[in-house]
């Protein structure tokens, strides 16, 4: 008998869009798209702490963007990025 673990993937309960506002601080706006407002607020707090003073061309931004993405994945949050340029 084999023991196979299956990972259940559920639909995100919360959606968030991270928008780059431009070179003048604050650089970022975190918008809740759907889901519980308390979850959006907690995610916004953590995301702003990581991105607050970083423009998208900063090397630290790339590392912190990955951290924000992993955080969204862990919390089952649908994450969209709007950097003002096509990716």
Secondary structure, 3 states (H helix, E strand, C coil): CCCCCCCCCCCCCEEEEEEECCCCCCCEEEEEEECCHHHHHHHHHHHHHHHCCCCCCCHHHHHHHHHHHHHHHHCCEEEEEECCCCC
